């Protein structure tokens, strides 16, 4: 998809995350108490995943840009 459309992979990832946020925000806002109850004690995990997942994507792109073979980089992500 990235090559066919000529879209930069980081831009595609950012737009995908923005779309997920826009689609899920009304659901979360409608069920605030239930979300708060289910996330009790898990906020640190949510923040870690939110930060590390895009970072891993950037590292994969960087490794590919440096010439590492896809067969080595893809399983690492």
ZIPE-V478772 format. One record per run of one state. SS is the DSSP state (helix for helix, strand for strand, loop for the rest). FROM is the first residue (numbers start at 1). LEN is the number of residues. If there is no record, write none. Layout:
ss=SS from=FROM len=LEN
ss=SS from=FROM len=LEN
This chain:
ss=loop from=1 len=1
ss=helix from=2 len=4
ss=loop from=6 len=3
ss=helix from=9 len=22
ss=loop from=31 len=1
ss=helix from=32 len=8
ss=loop from=40 len=3
ss=helix from=43 len=23
ss=loop from=66 len=4
ss=helix from=70 len=7
ss=loop from=77 len=1
